[in-house]
């Protein structure tokens, strides 16, 4: 087995450490948003949605939380291109649908 191949895990760890430093401010901000979403979700969880639009907004909020929680690892591993492209499309589409209060 080639020496370069056996060092892939080491290279990956170095990239993770370097990107963690670069993206530290981004991770801090998204952690703050994630914390806010958790608090709002806990409050809303005890109240039944008042309309279909309310339910959709809550679903989008859950998607945003999932994204904020799960996107970090692919980003810090240098795999940002695989971090939830479908969810991004879905959230963007729903925002456009409901932006005018439809």
N, C-alpha and C positions, 0 to 999 in steps of 0.2 A: 504494500500500500504506500502511496506517495506521501512524503513528509508534509507537503502542502495540504493534502486531503486530511491528514490526521490533525491538522491545526485549525480546521474550519470552526470548531466549537470555540477555540480561543479567539479567532478573528470575530466571530459573532458576538462574543462577550465584550470585546473591545469596542465594537460598533455600538452595542447597547449602552455601554458606559458613556461613550462620547455623545451619542444622541440624547441620553438622559440629561446631560449638562446643557446641551443646546436648547432642548425643549422644556427645561425646568419651569420657566415662566408660564408656558402654555399649559403644562400639566397643573400648575397651581391654580390658574384661572378656571380651567375646566373642572377641577375638583370643587371649587367654590360653587360653580353652577350645578354640579351634581349634588352637592349638599343642599342647595336651595330646592332643587327638584324633589329630593327625598322628603324634605320638610313639608312641601306643598302636597306631595302624594300621600303622606301619612295623614294630613288634615282632610284631604278630599276623600280618602278611602272610607271614611265613615259616613259619607253623604252620597246618596244615590244621584247619578247624573240627571240633570233637569231636562235635558233635550238630547237629540241625536248629535247635534253639534258639540255639546258639552262632552259627550262620550268620545267623540272623535278627537277633540282637543286633549282629553286625558290620555287617549291612546298615543297621540303624537308626543305627549310629555313622557310617557313610558319609553317610546322609541328614542327620544333624546337622551334619557337616562342610560338606556342600554348602550347607545352609541358612545356616550362619554365614558362609560365604564370599560367597554370592550376595545375601543379604538387605540388605547395607549400602547398595548403590547405590539401590535403590528407597526405602529409609528416608530417606536423605540427600537424595533428590530430592523428598521429600514424597509419595511414592507407596506408603506402607506397606500400603495396602489390596490391592495386587497382589503382595505379597511372599510367595509360596509358600503360598497357602491350602490347596491339596491336600496338600502335603507335611506341613503342620501336622496336618491331619486324619489322615493315614496314620500318622505317628509317634505321635500321641495314641492312636489305635486300637490299635496294636501294643503300646504300653506297658500299656494296660488289659488286653489279652489275656494278656500275659506277667507281669503284676505278681504273680500268685500262684504263679509257677513252673510254669505249665501246660505 
